[in-house]
Amino acid sequence: MLANSSAQLSEYDSSPGQLELESTMRNLSFNIVSQYLSMYYICIPIEIIAILTTFAGFLSVITDRKLRCKKTFLIIAVLLFGFFASAFGSLTSIVILLINLKLYGHVVVSNRTCFAISQPYSFGFSLVSDAGFALAVDRSLAIVLPVWYNKEYKEWMLQIQFLIMLAHYGIWTVIASVRLHDRLLPICTPASDNTNTVQVAQMAVKSSLLALTVLVYLVLIIWVKRKLYAVKDNAQLYSKRQRQLKSRLLSTLMICVLIHVATVCAGAIIGCFVMSQVDPSKAMSIAKFGIVTETSGPLNAAFLYARTKELQVSLFNSFSRIARLFGVKMATKVMPTTTHSFGTRCAGSLTEH
């Protein structure tokens, strides 16, 4: 990734006119990055916060045996890992850009190199979209078909969903890489090259998937509210029905999706303006507002922590284990048993939460 950009440029040296064009691109690249250098330094702490919060949530699920036994939390772990991967990819691209600027005085790259640099971010974004939809399907099955979900929804079905997520990303990536045109870019961003129709189509598919996810949650919310409204006069039955329908978890996941959709929509609008600009300087002046998209991961993680007792307890216990390594004793919390119910993939009866 850190290959000498000057060496990349030398591949295109064929005429004085070409050399002059490359020199102009280097100067343009330097001017663009220098003008908005502060934006990149602001992004670094935001990305670090996103990496720490999302990876902590991911680890709290996969290191806790009880949470690993619950299909819903496994999908939540994939969702958090997707946010982690996108934040890590974004931070990596910023670091590469700053190192190239320091070493070579410009950040000109070929679009193939830019495509490779952008893959961790693209992988994370793809996982978030797919895992968000998988969570919507998971909640639909748990609420509408609870008996089938608890008894017939097998682990291999969940594994197939994860394989589909990986295949979705892999197929799109291979097709997009094959259709790349060999040319230089003054700067590498996820929206640097709008000539690849496959990438444009991939973004359209992801946006459609997010829209479908929101629609599924809206239908579920309405369905649950109608079920609860039918027993609103009986407090005991109302409380029991709430637990059966997992309404708190449903509303939590719905708000998480809306947070992500809001940031994606803001990023899409900004991206449209950026890609419509012919002047790269004007494009970057608009692109600086795209920093709002980087807040989706930490906001989702924070909201999940605040609303899900199981994650709170698991995270606290993880910190307790780390503290004990340094000789600090902390009490271990017991997993709550009165919040929601989830189908388990482990042997034995279903655990009620």
BAKE-149045 format. One record per residue (C-alpha): residue in one letter; x, z, y. Coordinates in steps of 0.05 Angstrom, whole numbers, plus 5000, padded with zeros to 4 digits. Layout:
BEGIN
aXZY;...
END
This chain:
BEGIN
m500050005000;l505750165046;a509049485038;n512549225100;s507348855141;s512848445172;a514648185103;q507348005093;l507447615157;s513747245137;e509846915081;y505946535134;d511946305174;s511645545175;s511945305247;p513545545318;g506145535332;q504845975272;l510346455293;e507346505362;l500446645333;e503347195289;s506947505348;t500447495387;m496847835329;r502148375325;n501448515399;l493848515394;s494348985334;f498849475371;n494449465434;i488049595394;v490850185355;s494550475415;q488250455457;y484150835405;l489651255374;s486251905392;m480151695351;y484351665288;y487352345301;i480252625311;c478152325245;i483752665205;p481153385210;i474053135198;e476252785134;i480153395111;i474053835120;a469853325082;i475053305025;l475454055019;t467954195022;t465853644974;f471453754924;a470054504923;g462754354905;f464953854852;l469754364820;s464554924824;v460054504779;i464954244728;t468554914720;d462155304708;r459555234637;k452355404655;l452154874709;r455554364665;c449854454616;k444654224667;k443653474676;t441453534748;f447753904768;l452153394732;i449052854775;i449953294837;a457353364817;v457952594815;l454552564883;l459553064912;f465352694880;g462852054912;f463052394981;f469952654964;a472551964943;s469851635006;a472952175051;f479552135013;g479551375018;s478151405093;l483751915104;t488551495062;s487150865103;i488251255168;v494851535143;i497150845120;l495250555188;l499051095227;i505251025182;n505350265190;l504550345265;k510350835267;l514950415223;y513349705244;g509949755312;h503549415288;v498349475233;v497248735216;v495548655142;s492948115097;n485648175078;r487648265005;t491848875024;c486149135067;f481249035010;a485749444964;i486549995016;s478950035025;q477450114950;p477450874946;y472450905004;s468250354973;f468250694905;g465951354936;f460451014977;s458050644914;l457851304875;v453951654929;s448651104931;d448051064855;a448151824844;g442951924898;f438251444863;a439851764795;l437952434824;a431352154849;v429851884779;d432052544748;r427252934792;s421652434778;l422352534703;a422853294709;i416653344752;v412152804724;l414252854650;p416853564642;v415853604567;w419452954553;y424953134603;n426353804571;k425953584498;e427352834494;y432052694553;k438652674515;e445752724539;w447352014519;m442051774568;l445752124624;q452351834601;i449451134602;q447451254675;f454551444692;l457150824657;i452250394696;m454850694761;l462050514742;a460049824719;h456149704784;y462349854825;g467149484778;i463048834775;w462148794850;t469448944862;v471948404815;i467247874844;a469148064915;s476648044901;v476047354870;r472647084932;l477647364982;h480846865029;d488246945043;r488847095117;l491547615165;l487548165199;p489948525263;i487249185235;c484349435170;t477449755170;p471649705120;a468449205168;s474748805183;d472748195144;n465547945147;t467147265115;n466447525044;t459147405027;v459747834964;q461648445005;v455848315052;a451148244993;q453848884962;m452349275026;a445348985025;v444349224953;k446849924970;s442349965031;s436349734989;l438050264936;l438150804990;a431450565017;l428550584946;t431351284937;v427851525000;l421351204977;v421651554909;y422752224943;l417052104991;v412351944934;l414652564896;i413853014956;i406752764967;w405152854893;v407853564892;k404353754957;r397653514928;k398853924865;l400354544907;y394554424954;a389754454895;v391755174881;k393255414952;d387855954950;n390956294889;a397656604911;q400056764841;l398256084813;y401155754875;s407856104865;k407955924791;r406355194806;q412055184858;r417055404805;q414254914754;l414754324802;k421654544829;s419154404900;r425054764933;l430254344897;l426253714911;s425853844985;t433354024986;l435353364953;m430452984998;i433653265061;c440653115033;v438552385022;l435652345092;i442152615122;h446152085085;v441151535103;a441351735177;t448951685179;v448951035139;c443850725186;a447850945246;g454150645213;a450449995196;i447949905267;i454950035294;g457849575241;c453149005261;f455349065333;v462649095312;m462148475267;s458448085321;q464248175370;v469347615374;d474248025416;p477548545370;s478649015429;k471149025444;a469749115370;m474249725366;s471050025429;i464450015390;a467450205323;k469850875349;f462651125345;g462850995271;i465951685262;v458851945254;t458651655183;e464352125163;t459952735173;s455152565116;g459552885061;p460753575093;l453553605119;n450753465049;a455553965017;a453854505067;f446454395059;l446854414983;y450855064987;a445855375035;r439755194994;t442155234921;k443655934895;e446955664832;l452255314873;q453255924917;v454456374857;s459055864822;l463055764886;f463656514897;n466056614825;s471156064834;f473956404896;s473957064857;r478256754802;i483056484854;a483357154890;r485057514826;l491157074818;f493757384883;g491858084862;v485458124903;k479458394864;m472558114880;a466058254844;t463257694800;k456157484816;v451057354761;m447656674760;p440556714789;t434856654740;t428656564783;t429655944826;h428755294787;s428655004717;f433154454693;g433754084628;t440154294592;r444653844551;c447654444513;a445354714447;g439855244448;s433655344488;l432655114559;t435255594612;e430255764666;h432855794737;
END
